[in-house]
Amino acid sequence: MDLALLRTFVTVHRAGSFTRAAALLGLSQPAVTGQIRTLERQLGRPLFLRQARGVTPTTIGDELAHRAAPHLDALIEIAETGLDEESGARTLHLAGPPEFTSVRALPALIPLTAHGLALRTSFCANAEETLEGLAAGHHDLAITTARPRGGLLTSTPLCDEEHVLVAAPRWAARLGHTVLREGHVVLEQLPVVEVHESLPLVSRYWASVFDSPPAAAGTVIAPDLRAVLECAAAGAGLAVLPRYLCEGPLERGEVVALLDPPVPPLRTYFLVVRTGTLALPPVARAHEWLLRAAVDW
């Protein structure tokens, strides 16, 4: 069986589209379509079902991808190893949320750079876009807050992120114990700092702790949790932040936790790879390194 046909097939299987696969392979779409048809004729079975948006693998297509992809990836790795020996480094393309990737993931992976690993990072706030980019081959390893479905991607739980309701000390002193009674009292008295107009973190916190939706709009909207933290510490209003990000400011008294619920809201992070690519040493090492680091997170 022609390895070029298999490579095209695996790329289409991962991309879910002839068009995206053609872009990844540097081929025209008719060339990709022709190669898949040739492979289907050789096997005597259809490998994909054509749909309005992309393609869906048949049972035979899924089975072939499951069996062929790890070996094809290993062959590509062998070919790239020769290039790595000349350039002195192997490159891992990592994607994830900007704050978690910056504060947690990248510092944990830095020791691997001393062993020849080069890191390239993409910040993606949207989990769906991150997973699409991973499936299309733009990333090698992704950190997301969404578990992917289907067999194209493989996910492993990485860690849980505790969310904390915080504000500057002067706001906490002004509120006193009113925050302990009703969540809406807090929102009536404090402005809100959030990452989006829809108040995703505040809404999730209120649903979990108060079993009610928030009744306020954001006063300051900044699409980075580090900016949200700085604004909250400066007195702009309340914010819901991951504990790992605000732990230092809490200890220094720059912000104050307004509540200490018995069951704090949590959000789970997942490590996600394309199925079969954990056979590649750079991906496997980074994956293992992050899982070990997460034990202390």
C-alpha positions as CSV (number, residue, x, y, z in Angstrom):
1,M,0.0,0.0,0.0
2,D,1.3,3.4,-1.0
3,L,2.5,5.4,2.1
4,A,1.6,8.7,0.4
5,L,-2.0,7.5,0.1
6,L,-2.0,6.5,3.7
7,R,-0.6,9.9,4.8
8,T,-3.3,11.6,2.8
9,F,-6.0,9.4,4.3
10,V,-4.8,10.0,7.9
11,T,-4.7,13.7,7.3
12,V,-8.3,13.7,5.9
13,H,-9.4,11.6,8.9
14,R,-7.9,14.0,11.4
15,A,-9.0,17.2,9.6
16,G,-12.5,16.0,8.8
17,S,-12.4,17.7,5.5
18,F,-10.8,17.3,2.1
19,T,-10.3,21.1,1.9
20,R,-8.5,21.3,5.3
21,A,-6.4,18.2,4.5
22,A,-5.4,19.7,1.2
23,A,-4.2,22.9,2.9
24,L,-2.2,20.9,5.5
25,L,-0.6,18.7,2.8
26,G,0.1,21.5,0.4
27,L,-2.0,19.7,-2.3
28,S,-5.0,20.7,-4.3
29,Q,-8.4,19.4,-3.2
30,P,-8.9,17.4,-6.4
31,A,-5.5,15.7,-5.8
32,V,-6.6,14.8,-2.2
33,T,-10.0,13.5,-3.5
34,G,-8.3,11.5,-6.2
35,Q,-5.9,9.9,-3.7
36,I,-8.7,8.9,-1.4
37,R,-10.6,7.4,-4.3
38,T,-7.5,5.4,-5.3
39,L,-7.2,4.0,-1.8
40,E,-10.8,3.2,-1.6
41,R,-10.6,1.3,-4.9
42,Q,-7.5,-0.6,-3.6
43,L,-9.4,-1.6,-0.4
44,G,-12.7,-2.2,-2.1
45,R,-14.5,-0.3,0.6
46,P,-15.6,3.4,1.2
47,L,-13.5,5.2,3.8
48,F,-15.5,8.4,4.1
49,L,-19.1,9.5,3.9
50,R,-19.3,12.9,2.1
51,Q,-21.4,15.4,3.9
52,A,-22.4,19.1,3.4
53,R,-19.6,20.1,5.8
54,G,-16.6,17.9,5.5
55,V,-16.5,14.1,5.6
56,T,-17.3,11.4,8.3
57,P,-15.2,8.2,8.4
58,T,-17.0,4.9,7.8
59,T,-16.4,2.0,10.3
60,I,-13.6,0.7,7.9
61,G,-12.1,4.2,7.8
62,D,-12.0,4.5,11.5
63,E,-10.4,1.1,11.8
64,L,-7.8,1.9,9.2
65,A,-7.0,5.2,10.9
66,H,-6.7,3.5,14.3
67,R,-4.3,0.9,12.9
68,A,-2.3,3.0,10.5
69,A,-1.9,6.5,12.2
70,P,0.5,5.5,15.0
71,H,2.8,3.7,12.6
72,L,2.7,6.6,10.1
73,D,3.4,9.1,12.8
74,A,6.4,7.0,14.0
75,L,7.8,7.0,10.4
76,I,7.4,10.8,10.2
77,E,9.1,11.1,13.6
78,I,12.0,9.0,12.3
79,A,12.3,11.2,9.2
80,E,12.2,14.4,11.4
81,T,14.8,13.0,13.8
82,G,17.4,13.4,11.1
83,L,16.4,17.0,10.7
84,D,16.4,17.5,14.5
85,E,20.0,16.3,14.7
86,E,21.1,19.0,12.3
87,S,19.0,21.8,13.9
88,G,19.7,20.6,17.5
89,A,16.1,20.8,18.6
90,R,12.7,19.2,18.3
91,T,9.7,21.5,18.2
92,L,6.5,21.0,20.2
93,H,3.5,23.2,19.3
94,L,1.4,23.8,22.4
95,A,-2.0,25.5,22.5
96,G,-4.0,26.5,25.5
97,P,-5.7,29.3,27.5
98,P,-3.4,32.3,27.8
99,E,-3.4,32.5,31.6
100,F,-3.1,28.8,32.5
101,T,-0.6,28.2,29.7
102,S,1.6,31.1,30.8
103,V,1.4,30.6,34.6
104,R,1.3,26.8,34.8
105,A,2.1,24.9,31.6
106,L,5.0,26.8,30.1
107,P,7.1,27.1,33.4
108,A,6.5,23.3,33.9
109,L,7.9,22.5,30.4
110,I,10.9,24.8,30.5
111,P,13.2,22.1,31.9
112,L,12.6,20.1,28.7
113,T,14.2,22.9,26.6
114,A,17.6,22.0,28.2
115,H,17.2,18.6,26.5
116,G,16.7,19.9,23.0
117,L,12.9,20.6,23.0
118,A,11.8,23.8,21.3
119,L,8.5,25.2,22.3
120,R,6.0,27.1,20.1
121,T,2.9,28.4,21.9
122,S,-0.6,29.5,20.7
123,F,-3.0,31.2,23.1
124,C,-6.6,30.1,22.5
125,A,-9.3,31.3,24.8
126,N,-11.9,29.3,23.0
127,A,-11.8,25.6,23.6
128,E,-13.6,24.7,20.4
129,E,-11.1,26.6,18.3
130,T,-8.3,25.0,20.2
131,L,-9.6,21.5,19.5
132,E,-10.2,22.3,15.8
133,G,-6.7,23.5,15.4
134,L,-5.3,20.4,17.1
135,A,-7.4,18.1,14.9
136,A,-6.2,20.0,11.8
137,G,-2.6,19.5,12.8
138,H,-1.8,23.1,13.8
139,H,-0.9,22.0,17.3
140,D,0.7,18.9,18.8
141,L,-0.7,19.2,22.3
142,A,-3.6,21.2,23.7
143,I,-4.8,22.2,27.1
144,T,-8.6,22.8,27.2
145,T,-11.5,23.0,29.5
146,A,-13.6,20.9,27.2
147,R,-13.3,17.1,26.8
148,P,-13.4,16.3,23.0
149,R,-15.9,13.7,21.6
150,G,-15.2,11.0,19.1
151,G,-12.0,9.0,18.4
152,L,-10.0,11.6,16.5
153,L,-8.7,13.2,19.7
154,T,-7.6,11.6,23.0
155,S,-7.9,13.5,26.3
156,T,-6.5,13.0,29.8
157,P,-7.7,15.0,32.9
158,L,-4.9,17.3,34.0
159,C,-6.1,19.1,37.0
160,D,-9.1,20.9,38.7
161,E,-9.1,24.7,39.0
162,E,-10.8,26.1,42.0
163,H,-12.7,29.4,41.5
164,V,-12.6,32.2,44.2
165,L,-14.8,35.2,44.5
166,V,-12.5,38.2,45.3
167,A,-12.4,41.9,45.6
168,A,-10.2,44.6,47.0
169,P,-10.1,44.9,50.8
170,R,-12.0,48.1,50.9
171,W,-15.0,46.5,49.1
172,A,-14.9,43.5,51.5
173,A,-14.9,45.8,54.5
174,R,-17.8,47.8,53.1
175,L,-19.9,44.6,52.5
176,G,-19.3,43.1,55.9
177,H,-21.4,39.9,56.2
178,T,-24.1,40.8,53.6
179,V,-22.3,38.6,51.1
180,L,-23.0,35.6,53.3
181,R,-26.8,35.9,52.9
182,E,-27.6,36.4,49.2
183,G,-25.5,36.5,46.1
184,H,-27.5,39.3,44.5
185,V,-26.6,41.6,47.4
186,V,-23.0,41.5,46.4
187,L,-23.8,42.4,42.8
188,E,-26.1,45.2,43.8
189,Q,-23.3,46.8,45.8
190,L,-20.2,46.0,43.8
191,P,-19.3,46.5,40.1
192,V,-18.1,43.4,38.2
193,V,-14.8,42.7,36.4
194,E,-15.0,39.9,33.9
195,V,-13.4,38.5,30.7
196,H,-16.5,38.8,28.6
197,E,-19.9,40.6,28.5
198,S,-21.7,37.3,29.2
199,L,-20.0,37.1,32.6
200,P,-19.0,33.4,32.1
201,L,-17.0,33.0,35.4
202,V,-19.4,35.0,37.6
203,S,-22.4,33.2,36.1
204,R,-20.8,29.8,36.7
205,Y,-19.9,30.8,40.3
206,W,-23.4,32.1,41.1
207,A,-25.1,29.0,39.6
208,S,-22.9,26.7,41.7
209,V,-22.9,28.6,45.0
210,F,-26.1,30.6,45.0
211,D,-28.2,28.5,42.6
212,S,-29.2,31.7,40.8
213,P,-28.1,33.8,37.9
214,P,-26.2,37.0,38.5
215,A,-28.2,40.2,38.1
216,A,-25.6,42.7,36.9
217,A,-23.6,43.7,33.9
218,G,-19.8,44.0,33.7
219,T,-18.2,47.3,34.6
220,V,-14.8,46.4,33.4
221,I,-14.4,43.7,30.6
222,A,-10.8,42.5,29.9
223,P,-10.2,39.3,27.9
224,D,-7.3,38.1,30.1
225,L,-7.7,36.9,33.7
226,R,-4.4,38.6,34.7
227,A,-5.9,41.9,33.7
228,V,-9.1,41.0,35.6
229,L,-7.0,40.3,38.7
230,E,-5.2,43.7,38.5
231,C,-8.4,45.6,38.0
232,A,-10.0,43.8,41.0
233,A,-7.0,44.6,43.2
234,A,-7.2,48.2,42.1
235,G,-10.7,48.4,43.4
236,A,-12.7,48.1,40.1
237,G,-15.1,45.5,41.7
238,L,-15.6,41.8,42.4
239,A,-14.2,39.1,40.2
240,V,-14.2,35.3,40.0
241,L,-10.7,34.0,39.5
242,P,-8.8,30.7,39.6
243,R,-7.1,30.2,42.9
244,Y,-3.7,29.5,41.3
245,L,-3.8,33.0,39.7
246,C,-4.8,34.9,42.8
247,E,-3.2,32.9,45.6
248,G,-0.2,35.3,45.9
249,P,-2.4,38.4,46.0
250,L,-4.6,36.8,48.6
251,E,-1.7,36.0,50.8
252,R,-0.4,39.5,50.4
253,G,-3.8,41.1,51.2
254,E,-4.1,42.7,47.8
255,V,-7.5,41.0,47.3
256,V,-9.8,39.3,49.7
257,A,-11.9,36.2,49.3
258,L,-15.5,37.2,49.8
259,L,-16.8,33.7,50.4
260,D,-15.4,30.3,51.5
261,P,-18.1,27.9,50.3
262,P,-17.9,24.3,51.5
263,V,-17.8,23.0,47.9
264,P,-16.0,25.6,45.8
265,P,-16.8,25.7,42.1
266,L,-14.2,23.8,40.0
267,R,-13.3,23.6,36.4
268,T,-11.3,20.7,34.9
269,Y,-8.5,21.1,32.5
270,F,-7.7,18.3,29.9
271,L,-4.5,17.4,28.0
272,V,-5.6,16.6,24.5
273,V,-3.6,15.0,21.6
274,R,-4.5,13.5,18.2
275,T,-5.1,9.9,18.7
276,G,-1.9,7.9,18.2
277,T,0.5,10.9,18.5
278,L,1.6,10.0,22.0
279,A,3.9,7.6,20.2
280,L,6.0,10.6,19.2
281,P,8.7,11.3,21.8
282,P,8.3,15.1,22.0
283,V,4.6,14.9,22.5
284,A,4.9,12.0,25.0
285,R,7.6,13.7,27.1
286,A,5.6,17.0,27.3
287,H,2.4,15.1,28.1
288,E,4.1,13.1,30.9
289,W,5.9,16.2,32.2
290,L,2.7,18.2,32.6
291,L,0.8,15.3,34.3
292,R,3.6,15.0,36.8
293,A,3.7,18.8,37.4
294,A,-0.1,18.9,37.9
295,V,0.1,16.7,41.0
296,D,1.3,19.8,42.9
297,W,-1.2,22.2,41.3
